Amino acid sequence: MKDYITVIGGGLAGSEAAYQIAKRGIKVKLYEMKPVKYSPAHTNENLAEIVCSNSFKSNLHTNACGLLKEELRELDSLLIKIADETSVPAGQALAVDREKFSEKVTKELEKNEYIEIIHEEVTDVEKIAEDGIVIIATGPLTSDGLSEAIGKLTGEDKLAFYDAAAPIVEKDSINMNIAFEGDRYEQERGKDEDEQEWRNRIENQEASYINLPMNKEEYENFVNELVNAEVVELHEFEKKEIFEGCMPIEVMAKRGLDTLRFGPLKPVGFTDLRTGRRPYAVVQLRQDNEEATIYNIVGFQTNLKFGEQKRVFCMIPGLENAEFIKYGVMHRNTFINSSKLLDNTYNLKKNRNIYFAGQITGVEGYVESISSGMVSALNAIKQYNNEEKIIFPKETMIGSLANYISTENDNFQPMNANFGILPQFEEKIKDKKVKYGRLADKAMKIITNLCQKY
């Protein structure tokens, strides 16, 4: 075994991983292809470059990303520490001076005697992993050469080259007085079926979907608002790739008033429990986690701005009070099918010398990427020292993210920190802030105990 650990990619996840390894007296070879080669979105030579918003989201204890930052602070995250040190006024959020943040991270890693930074593109991972441990943390704009190598390594024909994810809502926020559970055709009332028998059958079904029926007026009002809503402007390098692969729902709606009724909102195979007739249109929600606490809106990949998504999608009967834990997105984003390929330490199942970290794993967001860098590094260290790995409990935000991306999911899409993926209390807590506060308190108690143990 080599006397060092290799980290490929000097972004947020890779920088955190390199620091955590070096902190424990283990040598690190950190590969970063800048400034020799730049991705379409990167512009400066520093490590941990922030290319989009300068916000690390809320610092509040009752916010999912706020909890995640608290957990990482407890674990001595270098990047969260530097984010705190380079923060700029942003109310309850943690926003940073992006230039100072990247400069400070770079200086910290450059001066570390255990870290060797190599400015070079890596395209042969398997060779490095033959007798050494590797963490691949190359982000959503992984180079073509490395993407091809990862495809061969994982046995996948290709990586997911873009993120076309539908919004996800908490099940508890869906109005079940309007919604009904049932699968297409299995829910439909038969011609000769007695009404009471049909209702009894539906109530006893184990259904995969929650269905939201719409009448003609509701449907047409929804489509009118959808086609006139504000959208996010994509980068030029994203446009061709994304639209060849997937159609945003607002673009589909612009092709004609009835287009959605013959597409993702088709009512065929359903009977509305309220009327006993087929609805004019049906919006379907599909279970998105093992615990069935969160559901995605089927076929609603979109480029609408987040505020517009909430405004327009809450027009759908049954979603008037929906709690969105993730809004729909469509942007350039290279990620692997982690639900099939990785375990909950971000370790590749097919090659135990290889770990992944960052957005390439399907975690979404700055702090989430840092979290994955932390977990992969701590477990790479354990493997290097021939010690038992650290499994973060899924009651923590760090652990719930690791659990989400490593749980098999036929419709796997990137996920950000949210309370919907934490195991819920058996008792119903109506006050959202109280519930989130209790979940956060529980998570921090677990993290504190873990820190004392390790």
N, C-alpha and C positions, 0 to 999 in steps of 0.2 A: 504494500500500500504506500502511495506517495505520502511525503511528509507535509503536504499542504492540501487545502481544499480549493477547488476552482469555482469561481463565480463568473458567469457569462452575462454581462449587461450591467451598466452602472447607473441605472435609473433608481427609483425610490426603493423598490424591493431588493435589488442587487446591492445597493449601498448599505441598507440596513443589515442585510445578511453578512456582508463583508465585515462590518463593524462588530457584530455579535460574535463571529468566529475569531477575529483578531483579539477581541477583548479577553478571550479565554486562552490566549497564548498559542494559538494555532495559526500557521502561516496561510495566507490567502493570495491566490493569483486572480486578480479582478480584471477581466477583459471588457473593454469598452471601445467600440469601433470609432467613435468620434475622437479627434477631428479628421481622421483618415477618411471616414465615410459618414455621411449624415442621412437620416431618414427624411421623408418629405416634411415632417413636422418639427424637426429639431433645428436650432439655429446657433447655439453657443457651445463652447468646449467643455463646460462644467459637467460634473456628475449631478445626478438627481435634478435634472432640468425639468421645470414645470412648464408644460406646453399649452395648457388650457387655462382654466380659472385659477386664481391664486388662493382660493378658499379651500380649507381643510374641513369645512362644514362646522356644525354647531359644537360648542364646548359643554352644552348642558348635559347633566347627569341623566336626564330623562329623554335624551335623544340618542338613537342607536350609534351614530358615529361619535357622539360625545362619550358614550360608554366605551367604545372601542379605543378612543384616545386615552381614556383613564386606565384601561387595562395595559396599554402599551407603555404609558408612563411608569406604571408599577413594575414593568419588566425592563426598565431602563432603555427604552428606544432612543437611539441617537437622533433619528430624524424628527420625532415628535419634540424632543428637547430643543433641537435647533429651530423647529417651526415656532415654538413658544418664544425663543430668543429673538427671532426675526419677525415677529408678528406686527401687524399694522391694525389700526382701529377698524373693527367690523362688527360692533355690537356684541351679540352673544356667540358669534362665530369666530373661528381661528383662521385668520387670513394672514398671508406672509408677503414680505417683500421678496418677490421671486428671485431676483438677482442675488440679493444678500443670502437668501436661503441656500441656493445652489453653490455659491462661492464658499460658504462656511462648511457645507457638507464636504466639498472637494478638499478644502484645506485640512479638515479633520482626518480624512482618509489618506491623503498624501503624506502627512507627517507620521502616520502610524507605521512603526518599524516592522510590523507583521504583515502589512499589505503591500503587494507589488501590483501597480496598475499598468496594464499592458494595452496600448491603443492599437487594436488589431481586430479585424472581423474574424469570428470563428464560424467554420462551416462543417467541421468534423467532430461532433460531440462524442461519438462512440469511442473514438481513439483516445480521447482524454479520459473517458470513464473506464478504460480497460483495467487500470490499476490505481484509480483515484476517484474521489467523490466530487461530483459536479452539481452546481445549482444553476439552472437556466432561468434567467430573469430578464428576458429581452423585451418584454412589453408588447403593446398592441401594434407596434410597427416593426416587428421582427424582419430582418433583411430576407430577401428572396432565397439566398444561399442557405441560410440557417433554417428557414422555414421548410425548405426541401429536405434538409437533413433531419429535422424533427419529424416530418412526415414519414420518412423511412424508419426512423427510430421507434415511432409509436405504432407503425403498421397501419396508419390511417392513409387513405388515398390523398387527402388534403386536409389542411387545417381549416377552421372556420374563419374565413378571411374578412368577414364583416359581422357586426353585431346588429341583428334585426330582431329586437326583443319587444314583445307586447307588454303593456302595463300589467302590474301585479297588485292585487288588492287583498286586504285581510278578509277572511271569510266572515268573521263576526260583524263586519260593517255592511254586508250585503243584506238587503231587505228581503227576507225569505217569505214575507207575506205576498210578494210579487213573484219572486223567483221560484223555480221548481227544479228538483233534481231528476235527471234521467238521461239516457243515451238515445241518440237518434234511432227511430223505428221501434226500439224496445219500449219507449215511453208512449208511443202513439196508440190511441184507443182503436181496437179492432172493430170492424163493421158490426159484428154480431155480439160484441162483448158488452155485458151488463155494466152500467156506469159504476155501481158500487164495487163490483169485482175489479174493474179497471183501476179505480182509486186505491183499493187495497193492494193491488199488484204494484202500483207505482210507489206506494209508501214503503213497501218491503224490498224494493230494489236496492242493490248496491251500485249506485250510478257513478260514472266517471266525471260527469259534467253538471254544472249548475247552469240553468237556462233562464234567460231574461226575455220574456215575450214583449213585442211592441205592436201597437195598432198602427193603422195607416198614418194618422196625424202625428203620432210620436215619432215614427220612422222618418217621415218627410221633414219634420222640424230638425231632427238630429242630423240628417244628411245635409240640409241647408247650412247649419252651423259648422259642420265638419269641413265642407269645401271652402268656406270663407275664413277659416281659422288661420292664425299666424304660424308659420313654419320656421324651423331652424335652417340657416343657410349652410350647406355642406362645403367642405374644401373641394377644390377641383379634382384632386387625386382620388376622392372618395366616390364621386358621382357615378361614373360609368360602372364601376365594380358593384356598387350597391343596387342600382336599378336593374342590372342584368340578373341579379340574384333574387330579388324580392320586391314586391310592390307595396309601397306605403298605402295604408287604408284611405287616406285623404286623396291620393292620386287615383286610386281605384274608383272612389265615389264620384270624381269629376268626369268619369266616362259615361255617366248616365244615372238618372235618378234611381233606377231599379238594379243597377249593377251589383250593389252589396246584397240585395235580396236573392240574387242568383249566385252569390259568392259566399263569403264567410257568415252572412246573416240569413242564409236560406232557412225557411221554416219547415221544409219537407221532413216528415217523420216525427213531428211533434204535435201534441194536443195540449192546449192551454188549460190547466186545471181550473182556472177561474171561469172560463166560458164554455169549455167542452168542445171548442173548435180549434182548428189550426190557426196559429198567430199569423199576423201579416209579415213579421220578421222576428228572428230570434238571435240574440247575442249569447254566445256560449262562453263559459268560464271553465277552465280545466285545472284540476288539482296540480299544484306546483311543488309540494314537498310531502315527505312521508307522513307527517302528522296531520295533513289536510287542513292546515291553518291559513294557507295562502293559495290564491287562485289567479291564473293569468287569463287575460281576455283574448280569446282565440282569434287569430287573424288580424290583430290590431297593432302590428308593427307600424311605426309612424315617425314622421319628422316634425310633428307639432311641438311647439314650445311647451314646457312643462305646465305652466299656468293655463294654457289653452287646453291641454289634455284634461286637466281637472274640470275646467268649465264645461267642455263639450261632452266628455264621457260621463259626467254626473247627470247629463240629460237622459241617459238610458234608464228606463224604469227599473228600480231595484238597486241602482248605484247612486242614488241621490245623496247618500251620506257615506259614500265609499271612502275608505282610508287607503290611499295609494302608498305602498311600501317601495314601489319602483315604477318609474314612468317608462313609457316606450321609447326606444332609441333605434336609430339606424345610422351607424357610422363605421368607418374603417377600424377593424379591431381583430387582430389575429389572436385566436385562442384555441386551445386543444380541448378535446372532449374529456375533461377531467373526471367526469362522473364515471367514466369507463376505465380511465387510464391511471388515475392517482388514488393513493390512500389518504387518510385524514392527517398525515404528516407532510403532504405534498410530495411524497416519494412515488416514483414511477414503479408500477407493479411489475413490469417486464424487466426492469434493470434497476436493482436496488442501490446502485451507485449514483443514480441520477435523481435529482429533485427538480421541481419547477417552482417558480415564485412570481408574484406580480400578476398583471392583468392577462398574461398568456394562460393563466390557470382558470380564468373565468371569474375571479374576484374583480369587482368594478369600483374604482375610486382610489384616490391617493392613499388614504389611511388604510383601506383594505389591502392595498398592495404592500404597504409597510408591514402589516400584520402577517401576510403570507411570507414575506422575507424573514420575519422573526421566527415563525414556526419552522420553516424549512431549514434555517440556519441552526436552530437549537437541536433539531433532530439529526442534521448532518454531523454536528459536533458529537452527539451521543453515539452515532455510528462509528465515527472516527476513533472514539475512545472505547469502543466495544461495550457500551452501556445501554441500558434499557431506554427506549424512546419515550418522549413526552407526548401524551395524548391530551390535548386540551379538552376538557368537558364541554359538551354542546350547550350547557347552561351559561357558558361565557360567550361573548360576541366573537372572540378569536376562534373558539372551538366550534361555534355554530357555522361560521363561514367555511372552516375546514371540513366540517361534516357535510355541508350543503354541496360543495363542489366535488366531493368524493362519493356521494350517494347516487346510485345509478338512476338516470333520468333520460328517457327517450327524447325529451324536448329540451335538453340542457341549453341554457343561455346564461350569460354572466349575471352575477348577483352582487348587490351592495349590502352593507350592514343594515339590518332592520330588525325590529323586535318580533316580526312575524316568523322568523326562522329559529327563534329560541323556543325551547319547550315551555308550554304555557301552564299556568296554575290550574288545578282542577276547578277551583271556585271561580265564578264569573266576577270580574272586577269592572264595573261600568266606567269608572273614572279612568281615562286613558293615562293621565299623568301619574296617578297612584299606581296603576298596574306597571307602567314602564319603570317607575321609581323602584318598586319592589323587585322587578326583574334585574335591574341594574345593581341594586344592593346585593342580591344573591350572587351575581356574577363577580362583583368585586371581592366578596368574601372568599370565593373559590380561588381567584387569582392571587390574593394575598397569601392564602395557604400554600399555593403552588410555589410562590416565590420563596417561602420559608423552607420548603422541601428541597428545592433545587438551588 
